[in-house]
Amino acid sequence: LSHLGIQLTHAGLIVMLAGGLLTDLFSVESHMRVATGQTQNYSEATLDEELAVIDHSDPSSDLVTAIPSQKLRHGGVISHPGLPFSIVTRKFYENSRLAMLDQAAPDSTPSASQGLGSRIAVSEAPAATAPDEANASAAVIEILPAAAGSGPVAASLGTWLVSEALGSPQTFSFGGKTWELSMRRARYYKPYTVTLKKFTHEVYPGTQTPKNFASTIELSDPKANVSREVLIYMNHPFRYSGDTYYQSGMDENGAVSIFQVVHNPSFVAPYVGCLIVGAGLIIQFAYHLVKFGRRRRALAT
């Protein structure tokens, strides 16, 4: 018993340190941009990108195959059971500059044979190092129809330039279907939807300095039979299904509310650690207080 308080205090510190490690390893930060009246069921990564290959053949829904940019970076043949073709990375740019051919250097050549890339030249750019900068990655990919057996065949659907800087998706036809290629921020889909009902932006009188951002959202989760309105504002986040929503800001026109979304499986670890440390300190102080009282009574007798 004399060492129980110390042991609990150390155990609480270990829980807090382990929680910090798990947060660093497994927490995911993303952003959700929602306009007034818009409904959203996904958030977007701040830095990570993905190549979205979308099948528009079903009028009721789109079939999306997302390929992380890391796979494009590593190269090789990328195949997926849901795609009747393979994708091969011919060139990957960690950071790039795009220019129309008529505005590029005289010796510039088209970056790809199909789509927007046939009119655009790409050059390698130095990697972004400033905290407020991000790399504009790009890739030149080749689309190879899958063989009847295994592996790609020689016939090619050409090379395509994919980059978030292009601003618009590219489409092509294959197998009687229309396919779309789009390089975008990686998406984290949610089992619920968020609808922005109202967004307010307050500033200090006579200035443009933000005083408060506040968003009234409607959260709908049919599987959990949840439908309710929630007010999210500065320093008052909203937690649901393992996600924490912080009011982060707005776009330049004030028409879009921006939430920082944090998914942290170990967010309770600091609270549990503090409780254990507090219990350990209380036990340790109580033990010594009782021991001190007994000594005083012994001396008095």
N, C-alpha and C positions, 0 to 999 in steps of 0.2 A: 504493500500500500504506500510505503514511503516514496517509491519511485513511480507510482502510477501517473501522477500529474505530469512528471517530466516526460514519460513515455508517450502519453497522449499528446502533449505539446509537439514533440518531435514527429509523431504520426501525422498530426494536422499539417505541419510544414511539408512533410513528404507528399501528402495529398495535394497541396497547393502547387508544389513544384511539378508533380506528375500531371496535374491538370493543365499547367502552362505548356508542358511538352506536348500533350495531346492536342491542345488548341493549335499549337504551331504546326502539327503534322496533319490534322484532319479538318480544321475549320476552313470554310469556304466563304469568301466575300464576293458579293456581286452587287449589281445595281438593277433597279426596276424603274423604268420611265413610263408613266401613265398619264395620258391626257384626260381632261375632264370628260366624263361619260364613257371612257374607254375601259374595256375589260382585258385583263392580262393574266396569263397563267404561267409565266416564266420570268426569270431574271437573267441578266447578261453579265458575263465575266468582264472584269476591268481590263485585263491584258490578253487572256487566252482567246484564240480564234479557232474557228472550225469551218470546214468546207461542207456546206449543205447541198446535198443532191436530192432534189424534190421531184416526186412523181405526181403530176397533176391529172392523171387519167380518171381518178374518181371524183365526180363533181361535188360529193358531200364532204370529202376530207382529202388532205394531202398526205402522202407517205414520204417522210423525211428520213434520209440517211445522213447522219452527221459524222464527219471524219475529222478528228482533232488535227490541228496544224502540226503537232509533233510528228504525226505519221508522214505528213508531206515533207517535213524537214529531214526525216531519216531516209526518205527515198524508198525505192523498191516498188513492187507491184502491190496495190491495195485492192482486195476483193471483198465482196460482201454478199451474203446469200440473197439479199433483197435487190441486188443490182445485176442486170444482165450484161454487164461490162466491167472491166477492170480499169483502174486509174493508176498511171505511172507518173511519178514526179520526174520531169526532165530538168528542172531548174528551180531552186528555192532561194528567195531573197529574204534575209533576216530583216533588212530595212531597205526600202526601195524608193525610187523616184519614177513617176510615170509622166510621160509627155506624149502628146499627139505627134505623129511622124512629121507633119509639116512644121512643127515647132521644135523638134529635137535637132541634135547635131546632124550635119550632112551625111555622115557615114552610118547613121542609125538604121537598124533593120526592125521589121515587125517582131514583136515578142512571141507571137503565136500565129498559127495559120487560120484559125477560126475565131468567130466572135469579135468582141471589142479588141482583143489582143492583136488582131490583124491590122489595126490602125494606130497602135500604141507601141512606143519604145520604152523599155524598162532599163534602168541602170541601178547598180548597187549603191547604197547610201551608207554613211557611217552609222553605227549603232547608236540609238538614243541613250543619253546618259543623264540628262536632267530629270529631276523628280516629276516635273509636269509634262514630260514628253513620253511618247510611246512609239515603238517601232511600227512602221507601216509595211508589214510583211506581204510578200507576193509569191506566187508560184506559177510555173508553166507546167501544165499537166497534159498528158496524152490519154485519150480514151480509146481503149481497145475492146472490141466486142469479145465476149467469152466464147470459147470453142464449145462444140457439142460435147466433147469429153471434158478434159481438164486443162486449165491454163489458157492464156490469151492466144488469139489467132493473129496472123500477120496484118490483116486488113485493119485500118485505123480510121477513127472518126476525127482525126486531126488533133492538133495541140490547141490548148486554151489557156488564156491568162486569167488567173483568179486573184482578186485582191479586194479588200474592203474599200480601198480608195476608188474603185470603179463606180461605186455609188448605186449601181443597178444590176439586177441579175441577168444572166445570159441563158438562152434557151436553145435546145436542139431536139431533133426528133430521132427516135430509135425504137424499133420493135413496135411500131404503131402507137407509140406514146410520146407525149411531150415532156421533156425533162428540163429542169432548171438548175443552174450552177450559181452558187452565191457564197462568197467568203464573208463571214460575219463573226461577231463576237460569240463565244461559246454560250449556249443557253442551258439553264437549269430549270427544267419543267417542274411545276408544282401539282399536287393532287387537288388543288383548290384554285379558285379564281379571285382576283382583286379588281374591283370596279371603283374608280375614283368618282365620288359624288360631288365633292366640293374641294377647292383649293384656295387658300388665302395666304397672302404675303404682306406682312406688316413691316414698315420701316420706321426708324426714329424720326420724329417731326423735323422737317427742314433739311433732311439728309436722304441719301440713298442707301444708308447702312441698314442691312437687314436686322429686324427686331425679332421676328418670329415667322416660321413657316408652319402651316397647319393643313393637314389633309384629312377629309372625312371619306373613309372607304367603306365599301360593302364587301364583306368576305363571305364567299359561298363555297361550302364543301358538302355536296350532295351525299357522298358516301358516309360522312360523319353526321349528316342531318344538321349541319351548322349553317346559319345565315344570319348575319348581324352586322350592324354598323359600328365602326371603330374610329376614334379620333386619334391621329398620330401627329405629334408636334415636337418641336425641339426639346431634347432631353427627356422625352416621354415616349419610349419605343413601344412597339407592339410585338408580342411573342405568340407564335402559333405553329404547331406541328414541327417544332425544332428550329424554326426560322425566327429571327429577330429583325423587325423592320424599324429603321431609324429614318426620320425625316432629314434628308441630306441637302436638298436644295430644289432648284427649278431650272428650266431652260431660259434662254435669253429673253423670250417673249412673255414669260410667266404663265404660259398655257399648259405646261407639262410639269408634273410633280415628280421629283426624283427621290427614290428611297434607296438607302444602303441596306442590303439584305445579308445578314450574317447567319450562316448555318454552323453552329458550334456544338458538337455532341457532348462536350465536356464543360458546358457553361456553368453547371452546378458545382463543379469541383472547388472553386474558390470559396463558395458559401459553406460547403461541407467542411472544408479545411479550417475555416475561421471558427465554425462551431466546435470542432474537435480541439483546436488550440485554446479557445475560450474555456471549454470544459476542463482541459488539462490544467490551465492556470488557476481556475477556481478550486479544483481539487488540491493542487499543490499549496495554495495560500491557506485553504481551510485546514489542511493537515498541519502546517506549521503553526497556525493560530491555535488549534486545539493543543498541540504539543507545548506551545508557549504558556497557555493557560494552566496546563497541568503542572508545569515547573513553578509557576507563581503560587499555586495552591500548596505545592510541596514545601516551598520555602516559607510560606506563611505559617505552616504547622510546625 
